[in-house]
């Protein structure tokens, strides 16, 4: 009991002694509050902490002793919140809010995610409440007067969360399984109002195709989209889904139907998409359709130029691209003029 009273007295004394701080009132604090967030895929990651200043002191090994649990900030618990399950340095951590603590060391640190996120500092930290502990290696860093957390090395499905203070950096890696999370999220989203809009099913199916997701779900979503409104976009996406399901004949039928209703701009864009995928022969077939169906449209002249380049006829290609430039919208003209310049130098614009 005496130790408890001593702890309480120490805390209250520290609070009341700090300049312009109060345990009861909302007043400025020497260690100011900060929040930093990052979205990975559809997962939100948020750190909330207070930023102590070095003030000329040697921080780690002195102000914050080695081997002793530290609140990873100042004042209340620093917290680490994830909206979906993640992995930390390869180890699983469920969605939720965690108290973030660290144990400094000369050669290695321990990063602790505690199920208790509402305490004051690390004074009442209990290892039995740990959700996860990971061991990390500290790094030398440029001097930081104020403690800082950053999201570094940002990738589609991962990021390094790095604590920097004084001349030390301590990173840990957060990873998410975005394709699996999105696939599950789509099941819920597509039961809502969005199921009655053609764009939603089209976008959901396209995402699953591009990320090698569940093709049965993709087919269901795109069929729903077509049921709402038959469009070039969703019919062509259905063809891609059917290709992925090895239903080749059905895919060909869908693609033919889509080509029959595509506008000049849609056909040109689809052909360029095929080129981006390295499918030159298929792209040229689309260009031929556009040239035949829409001979006076600027995209058809663009496509005619690309077809001419494929046979080495750069004189015709320059002529057609100039026609495309003259007829194109103003915002497109600069790009087409650049293509004319490349063609005049006999540069293959299909590569």
Secondary structure as a PSIPRED ss2 file (coil, helix, strand):
# PSIPRED VFORMAT (PSIPRED V4.0)

   1 X C   1.000  0.000  0.000
   2 X H   0.000  1.000  0.000
   3 X H   0.000  1.000  0.000
   4 X H   0.000  1.000  0.000
   5 X H   0.000  1.000  0.000
   6 X H   0.000  1.000  0.000
   7 X H   0.000  1.000  0.000
   8 X H   0.000  1.000  0.000
   9 X H   0.000  1.000  0.000
  10 X H   0.000  1.000  0.000
  11 X H   0.000  1.000  0.000
  12 X H   0.000  1.000  0.000
  13 X H   0.000  1.000  0.000
  14 X H   0.000  1.000  0.000
  15 X H   0.000  1.000  0.000
  16 X H   0.000  1.000  0.000
  17 X H   0.000  1.000  0.000
  18 X C   1.000  0.000  0.000
  19 X C   1.000  0.000  0.000
  20 X C   1.000  0.000  0.000
  21 X C   1.000  0.000  0.000
  22 X C   1.000  0.000  0.000
  23 X C   1.000  0.000  0.000
  24 X C   1.000  0.000  0.000
  25 X C   1.000  0.000  0.000
  26 X C   1.000  0.000  0.000
  27 X C   1.000  0.000  0.000
  28 X C   1.000  0.000  0.000
  29 X C   1.000  0.000  0.000
  30 X C   1.000  0.000  0.000
  31 X C   1.000  0.000  0.000
  32 X E   0.000  0.000  1.000
  33 X E   0.000  0.000  1.000
  34 X E   0.000  0.000  1.000
  35 X E   0.000  0.000  1.000
  36 X E   0.000  0.000  1.000
  37 X E   0.000  0.000  1.000
  38 X E   0.000  0.000  1.000
  39 X E   0.000  0.000  1.000
  40 X E   0.000  0.000  1.000
  41 X C   1.000  0.000  0.000
  42 X C   1.000  0.000  0.000
  43 X E   0.000  0.000  1.000
  44 X E   0.000  0.000  1.000
  45 X E   0.000  0.000  1.000
  46 X E   0.000  0.000  1.000
  47 X E   0.000  0.000  1.000
  48 X E   0.000  0.000  1.000
  49 X E   0.000  0.000  1.000
  50 X E   0.000  0.000  1.000
  51 X E   0.000  0.000  1.000
  52 X C   1.000  0.000  0.000
  53 X E   0.000  0.000  1.000
  54 X C   1.000  0.000  0.000
  55 X C   1.000  0.000  0.000
  56 X C   1.000  0.000  0.000
  57 X C   1.000  0.000  0.000
  58 X C   1.000  0.000  0.000
  59 X C   1.000  0.000  0.000
  60 X E   0.000  0.000  1.000
  61 X C   1.000  0.000  0.000
  62 X C   1.000  0.000  0.000
  63 X C   1.000  0.000  0.000
  64 X E   0.000  0.000  1.000
  65 X C   1.000  0.000  0.000
  66 X C   1.000  0.000  0.000
  67 X C   1.000  0.000  0.000
  68 X C   1.000  0.000  0.000
  69 X E   0.000  0.000  1.000
  70 X E   0.000  0.000  1.000
  71 X C   1.000  0.000  0.000
  72 X C   1.000  0.000  0.000
  73 X C   1.000  0.000  0.000
  74 X C   1.000  0.000  0.000
  75 X C   1.000  0.000  0.000
  76 X E   0.000  0.000  1.000
  77 X C   1.000  0.000  0.000
  78 X E   0.000  0.000  1.000
  79 X E   0.000  0.000  1.000
  80 X E   0.000  0.000  1.000
  81 X E   0.000  0.000  1.000
  82 X E   0.000  0.000  1.000
  83 X C   1.000  0.000  0.000
  84 X C   1.000  0.000  0.000
  85 X C   1.000  0.000  0.000
  86 X E   0.000  0.000  1.000
  87 X E   0.000  0.000  1.000
  88 X E   0.000  0.000  1.000
  89 X C   1.000  0.000  0.000
  90 X C   1.000  0.000  0.000
  91 X E   0.000  0.000  1.000
  92 X E   0.000  0.000  1.000
  93 X E   0.000  0.000  1.000
  94 X C   1.000  0.000  0.000
  95 X C   1.000  0.000  0.000
  96 X E   0.000  0.000  1.000
  97 X E   0.000  0.000  1.000
  98 X E   0.000  0.000  1.000
  99 X E   0.000  0.000  1.000
 100 X E   0.000  0.000  1.000
 101 X E   0.000  0.000  1.000
 102 X E   0.000  0.000  1.000
 103 X E   0.000  0.000  1.000
 104 X C   1.000  0.000  0.000
 105 X C   1.000  0.000  0.000
 106 X C   1.000  0.000  0.000
 107 X C   1.000  0.000  0.000
 108 X C   1.000  0.000  0.000
 109 X E   0.000  0.000  1.000
 110 X E   0.000  0.000  1.000
 111 X E   0.000  0.000  1.000
 112 X E   0.000  0.000  1.000
 113 X E   0.000  0.000  1.000
 114 X E   0.000  0.000  1.000
 115 X C   1.000  0.000  0.000
 116 X C   1.000  0.000  0.000
 117 X C   1.000  0.000  0.000
 118 X C   1.000  0.000  0.000
 119 X C   1.000  0.000  0.000
 120 X E   0.000  0.000  1.000
 121 X C   1.000  0.000  0.000
 122 X C   1.000  0.000  0.000
 123 X C   1.000  0.000  0.000
 124 X C   1.000  0.000  0.000
 125 X C   1.000  0.000  0.000
 126 X C   1.000  0.000  0.000
 127 X H   0.000  1.000  0.000
 128 X H   0.000  1.000  0.000
 129 X H   0.000  1.000  0.000
 130 X E   0.000  0.000  1.000
 131 X E   0.000  0.000  1.000
 132 X E   0.000  0.000  1.000
 133 X E   0.000  0.000  1.000
 134 X E   0.000  0.000  1.000
 135 X E   0.000  0.000  1.000
 136 X E   0.000  0.000  1.000
 137 X C   1.000  0.000  0.000
 138 X C   1.000  0.000  0.000
 139 X E   0.000  0.000  1.000
 140 X E   0.000  0.000  1.000
 141 X E   0.000  0.000  1.000
 142 X E   0.000  0.000  1.000
 143 X E   0.000  0.000  1.000
 144 X E   0.000  0.000  1.000
 145 X E   0.000  0.000  1.000
 146 X E   0.000  0.000  1.000
 147 X E   0.000  0.000  1.000
 148 X E   0.000  0.000  1.000
 149 X E   0.000  0.000  1.000
 150 X E   0.000  0.000  1.000
 151 X E   0.000  0.000  1.000
 152 X E   0.000  0.000  1.000
 153 X E   0.000  0.000  1.000
 154 X E   0.000  0.000  1.000
 155 X E   0.000  0.000  1.000
 156 X C   1.000  0.000  0.000
 157 X C   1.000  0.000  0.000
 158 X E   0.000  0.000  1.000
 159 X E   0.000  0.000  1.000
 160 X E   0.000  0.000  1.000
 161 X E   0.000  0.000  1.000
 162 X E   0.000  0.000  1.000
 163 X E   0.000  0.000  1.000
 164 X E   0.000  0.000  1.000
 165 X E   0.000  0.000  1.000
 166 X E   0.000  0.000  1.000
 167 X E   0.000  0.000  1.000
 168 X E   0.000  0.000  1.000
 169 X E   0.000  0.000  1.000
 170 X E   0.000  0.000  1.000
 171 X E   0.000  0.000  1.000
 172 X E   0.000  0.000  1.000
 173 X E   0.000  0.000  1.000
 174 X E   0.000  0.000  1.000
 175 X E   0.000  0.000  1.000
 176 X C   1.000  0.000  0.000
 177 X C   1.000  0.000  0.000
 178 X H   0.000  1.000  0.000
 179 X H   0.000  1.000  0.000
 180 X H   0.000  1.000  0.000
 181 X H   0.000  1.000  0.000
 182 X H   0.000  1.000  0.000
 183 X H   0.000  1.000  0.000
 184 X H   0.000  1.000  0.000
 185 X H   0.000  1.000  0.000
 186 X H   0.000  1.000  0.000
 187 X H   0.000  1.000  0.000
 188 X H   0.000  1.000  0.000
 189 X H   0.000  1.000  0.000
 190 X C   1.000  0.000  0.000
 191 X C   1.000  0.000  0.000
 192 X C   1.000  0.000  0.000
 193 X H   0.000  1.000  0.000
 194 X H   0.000  1.000  0.000
 195 X H   0.000  1.000  0.000
 196 X H   0.000  1.000  0.000
 197 X C   1.000  0.000  0.000
 198 X H   0.000  1.000  0.000
 199 X H   0.000  1.000  0.000
 200 X H   0.000  1.000  0.000
 201 X H   0.000  1.000  0.000
 202 X H   0.000  1.000  0.000
 203 X H   0.000  1.000  0.000
 204 X H   0.000  1.000  0.000
 205 X H   0.000  1.000  0.000
 206 X H   0.000  1.000  0.000
 207 X H   0.000  1.000  0.000
 208 X H   0.000  1.000  0.000
 209 X H   0.000  1.000  0.000
 210 X H   0.000  1.000  0.000
 211 X C   1.000  0.000  0.000
 212 X C   1.000  0.000  0.000
 213 X C   1.000  0.000  0.000
 214 X C   1.000  0.000  0.000
 215 X H   0.000  1.000  0.000
 216 X H   0.000  1.000  0.000
 217 X H   0.000  1.000  0.000
 218 X H   0.000  1.000  0.000
 219 X H   0.000  1.000  0.000
 220 X H   0.000  1.000  0.000
 221 X H   0.000  1.000  0.000
 222 X H   0.000  1.000  0.000
 223 X H   0.000  1.000  0.000
 224 X H   0.000  1.000  0.000
 225 X H   0.000  1.000  0.000
 226 X H   0.000  1.000  0.000
 227 X H   0.000  1.000  0.000
 228 X H   0.000  1.000  0.000
 229 X C   1.000  0.000  0.000
 230 X C   1.000  0.000  0.000
 231 X C   1.000  0.000  0.000
 232 X H   0.000  1.000  0.000
 233 X H   0.000  1.000  0.000
 234 X H   0.000  1.000  0.000
 235 X H   0.000  1.000  0.000
 236 X H   0.000  1.000  0.000
 237 X H   0.000  1.000  0.000
 238 X H   0.000  1.000  0.000
 239 X H   0.000  1.000  0.000
 240 X H   0.000  1.000  0.000
 241 X H   0.000  1.000  0.000
 242 X H   0.000  1.000  0.000
 243 X H   0.000  1.000  0.000
 244 X H   0.000  1.000  0.000
 245 X C   1.000  0.000  0.000
 246 X C   1.000  0.000  0.000
 247 X C   1.000  0.000  0.000
 248 X H   0.000  1.000  0.000
 249 X H   0.000  1.000  0.000
 250 X H   0.000  1.000  0.000
 251 X H   0.000  1.000  0.000
 252 X H   0.000  1.000  0.000
 253 X H   0.000  1.000  0.000
 254 X H   0.000  1.000  0.000
 255 X H   0.000  1.000  0.000
 256 X H   0.000  1.000  0.000
 257 X H   0.000  1.000  0.000
 258 X H   0.000  1.000  0.000
 259 X H   0.000  1.000  0.000
 260 X H   0.000  1.000  0.000
 261 X H   0.000  1.000  0.000
 262 X C   1.000  0.000  0.000
 263 X C   1.000  0.000  0.000
 264 X H   0.000  1.000  0.000
 265 X H   0.000  1.000  0.000
 266 X H   0.000  1.000  0.000
 267 X H   0.000  1.000  0.000
 268 X H   0.000  1.000  0.000
 269 X H   0.000  1.000  0.000
 270 X H   0.000  1.000  0.000
 271 X H   0.000  1.000  0.000
 272 X H   0.000  1.000  0.000
 273 X H   0.000  1.000  0.000
 274 X H   0.000  1.000  0.000
 275 X H   0.000  1.000  0.000
 276 X H   0.000  1.000  0.000
 277 X C   1.000  0.000  0.000
 278 X C   1.000  0.000  0.000
 279 X C   1.000  0.000  0.000
 280 X H   0.000  1.000  0.000
 281 X H   0.000  1.000  0.000
 282 X H   0.000  1.000  0.000
 283 X H   0.000  1.000  0.000
 284 X H   0.000  1.000  0.000
 285 X H   0.000  1.000  0.000
 286 X H   0.000  1.000  0.000
 287 X H   0.000  1.000  0.000
 288 X H   0.000  1.000  0.000
 289 X H   0.000  1.000  0.000
 290 X H   0.000  1.000  0.000
 291 X H   0.000  1.000  0.000
 292 X H   0.000  1.000  0.000
 293 X H   0.000  1.000  0.000
 294 X C   1.000  0.000  0.000
 295 X C   1.000  0.000  0.000
 296 X C   1.000  0.000  0.000
 297 X C   1.000  0.000  0.000
 298 X H   0.000  1.000  0.000
 299 X H   0.000  1.000  0.000
 300 X H   0.000  1.000  0.000
 301 X H   0.000  1.000  0.000
 302 X H   0.000  1.000  0.000
 303 X H   0.000  1.000  0.000
 304 X H   0.000  1.000  0.000
 305 X H   0.000  1.000  0.000
 306 X H   0.000  1.000  0.000
 307 X H   0.000  1.000  0.000
 308 X H   0.000  1.000  0.000
 309 X H   0.000  1.000  0.000
 310 X H   0.000  1.000  0.000
 311 X C   1.000  0.000  0.000
 312 X C   1.000  0.000  0.000
 313 X C   1.000  0.000  0.000
 314 X H   0.000  1.000  0.000
 315 X H   0.000  1.000  0.000
 316 X H   0.000  1.000  0.000
 317 X H   0.000  1.000  0.000
 318 X H   0.000  1.000  0.000
 319 X H   0.000  1.000  0.000
 320 X H   0.000  1.000  0.000
 321 X H   0.000  1.000  0.000
 322 X H   0.000  1.000  0.000
 323 X H   0.000  1.000  0.000
 324 X H   0.000  1.000  0.000
 325 X H   0.000  1.000  0.000
 326 X H   0.000  1.000  0.000
 327 X H   0.000  1.000  0.000
 328 X C   1.000  0.000  0.000
 329 X C   1.000  0.000  0.000
 330 X H   0.000  1.000  0.000
 331 X H   0.000  1.000  0.000
 332 X H   0.000  1.000  0.000
 333 X H   0.000  1.000  0.000
 334 X H   0.000  1.000  0.000
 335 X H   0.000  1.000  0.000
 336 X H   0.000  1.000  0.000
 337 X H   0.000  1.000  0.000
 338 X H   0.000  1.000  0.000
 339 X H   0.000  1.000  0.000
 340 X H   0.000  1.000  0.000
 341 X H   0.000  1.000  0.000
 342 X H   0.000  1.000  0.000
 343 X H   0.000  1.000  0.000
 344 X H   0.000  1.000  0.000
 345 X C   1.000  0.000  0.000
 346 X C   1.000  0.000  0.000
 347 X C   1.000  0.000  0.000
 348 X C   1.000  0.000  0.000
 349 X C   1.000  0.000  0.000
 350 X C   1.000  0.000  0.000
 351 X C   1.000  0.000  0.000
